[in-house]
Amino acid sequence: MNTSKMIILVGLIMSLALVTSSMTKTKDPAPQRESEPAHVIMNRADLQRDTRLTAWFEQNHRTRGIYTIEIEDDTYALLCAGAKPTGGFGLKLESIVLTGPEALLITAELTSPNPGDMVTMAFTYPNIVLKFPNRTFEKIDMALNEPDQPGDLIQPRIKIEE
């Protein structure tokens, strides 16, 4: 088979594949059950806009655990890894799953500096603050995955309603 026939044959096969794939396009999937509720990752400036949030954060962010507060119709969750000996540690949000009508499981991973990384020589307190707008929950748990350790399920330590 010469080169020009081969090019035409490959072109026809690709065209046929393109037409076939566009014809088998599926309709919009049926609505699925909510698996990850709407949330916002808060930063320090967001927390400082409300003195109640600032006080709650300052009271809890140094101790390992999960802390929640409800303000009006919003729920806030503070995930804390506890004290770490240097900079370079962080928390990475892995998933948020509804485990019941009013229950959540938040999974986070503790990240650590690589060997040889330049880090701050001071204690740090990795944390994440999440806001669930217009939503309250009866129960929020956190699974914290740490390098070389199995994940721990951490129960909430404190729930404050305002």
C-alpha positions in Angstrom: 0.0 0.0 0.0 1.5 3.3 -0.9 1.8 6.3 1.4 -1.1 8.4 0.0 -3.6 5.5 0.3 -2.4 4.9 3.9 -2.9 8.6 4.7 -6.4 8.6 3.2 -7.3 5.4 5.1 -6.1 6.8 8.4 -8.0 10.0 7.7 -11.2 8.1 7.1 -10.8 6.0 10.2 -10.3 9.2 12.3 -13.3 10.9 10.7 -15.5 7.8 11.4 -14.3 7.7 15.0 -15.1 11.4 15.4 -18.6 11.1 14.0 -19.3 8.0 16.1 -18.2 9.6 19.3 -20.4 12.7 18.6 -23.4 10.5 17.9 -23.1 8.6 21.2 -23.1 11.7 23.3 -25.1 11.0 26.5 -27.9 13.2 27.8 -27.4 15.1 31.0 -27.1 12.6 33.9 -29.9 12.4 36.4 -29.4 14.6 39.4 -27.4 12.7 42.0 -27.6 12.9 45.8 -25.5 15.7 47.2 -22.2 14.3 48.3 -20.1 17.4 49.0 -22.1 20.3 50.5 -21.3 23.8 49.3 -18.4 25.3 51.3 -15.8 28.0 51.4 -12.2 27.8 52.6 -11.8 30.8 54.9 -8.6 32.9 55.2 -7.4 35.0 58.1 -8.9 38.2 56.7 -12.3 36.5 56.5 -12.1 35.5 60.1 -11.2 38.9 61.3 -14.4 40.4 59.8 -16.3 38.9 62.7 -15.1 39.1 66.3 -16.9 35.9 67.3 -15.0 34.0 64.6 -11.7 35.6 65.6 -12.2 34.7 69.3 -13.3 31.1 68.4 -10.3 30.6 66.2 -7.8 32.0 68.7 -9.2 29.8 71.4 -8.9 26.6 69.4 -6.4 26.7 66.6 -3.4 25.4 68.6 -5.0 22.1 69.8 -5.4 19.1 67.5 -9.0 18.4 66.7 -12.1 19.7 65.0 -14.1 22.6 66.3 -17.4 23.9 65.1 -19.4 27.1 65.6 -22.8 28.1 64.2 -23.4 31.7 63.6 -26.9 32.6 62.3 -27.6 29.9 59.6 -23.9 29.2 58.8 -21.7 26.5 60.2 -17.9 26.9 60.5 -15.5 24.0 61.0 -11.9 24.5 62.2 -9.7 21.5 61.4 -6.4 21.6 63.4 -3.3 19.3 63.2 -1.9 20.6 66.5 1.6 21.9 67.2 4.4 21.1 64.7 8.1 21.7 65.5 8.9 23.8 62.3 7.3 25.6 59.4 6.5 23.7 56.2 3.6 21.7 57.6 0.1 22.2 56.3 -3.3 20.7 56.0 -4.7 19.7 52.6 -8.5 19.2 52.3 -9.1 15.8 50.7 -12.9 15.4 50.8 -16.2 16.4 52.5 -18.9 13.7 52.5 -22.4 13.7 53.8 -22.7 10.6 56.0 -26.3 11.3 57.0 -28.9 14.0 56.5 -27.2 16.3 59.0 -23.8 14.7 59.4 -20.4 15.2 57.7 -17.1 13.5 57.5 -14.2 15.9 56.5 -11.0 14.2 55.5 -7.7 16.2 55.5 -4.1 15.2 55.0 -1.2 16.6 57.0 1.6 17.7 54.6 5.2 18.0 55.9 8.3 19.6 54.6 10.7 17.5 52.5 14.1 16.5 54.0 16.5 19.4 53.4 13.8 22.0 52.9 14.5 25.4 54.4 11.8 25.9 57.1 11.0 28.3 59.9 12.4 27.2 63.2 9.3 27.9 65.2 6.2 26.0 66.2 3.4 26.2 63.7 -0.2 25.1 63.9 -1.6 23.8 60.5 -5.3 24.4 60.2 -8.2 24.9 57.8 -11.3 26.9 58.4 -14.4 25.9 56.4 -17.7 27.8 56.1 -20.9 26.0 55.1 -23.2 28.8 54.2 -26.9 28.5 55.1 -26.4 25.1 56.5 -26.2 23.6 60.0 -25.2 20.0 61.0 -25.8 17.8 64.0 -22.5 16.1 63.7 -19.2 16.8 61.9 -16.2 14.4 62.1 -12.7 14.8 60.8 -10.4 12.0 59.5 -6.8 13.3 59.7 -4.3 11.4 57.5 -0.7 11.8 58.6 2.4 10.6 56.7 3.3 7.0 57.8 0.3 6.8 60.1 -3.2 5.5 59.6 -5.9 8.1 59.6 -7.5 9.0 62.9 -11.2 9.7 63.2 -11.4 12.8 65.4 -14.7 13.7 67.1 -15.6 17.3 67.6 -14.3 18.8 70.8 -16.5 21.8 71.1 -19.7 23.0 69.4 -20.8 26.6 70.1 -24.1 28.0 68.9 -24.5 31.7 68.6 
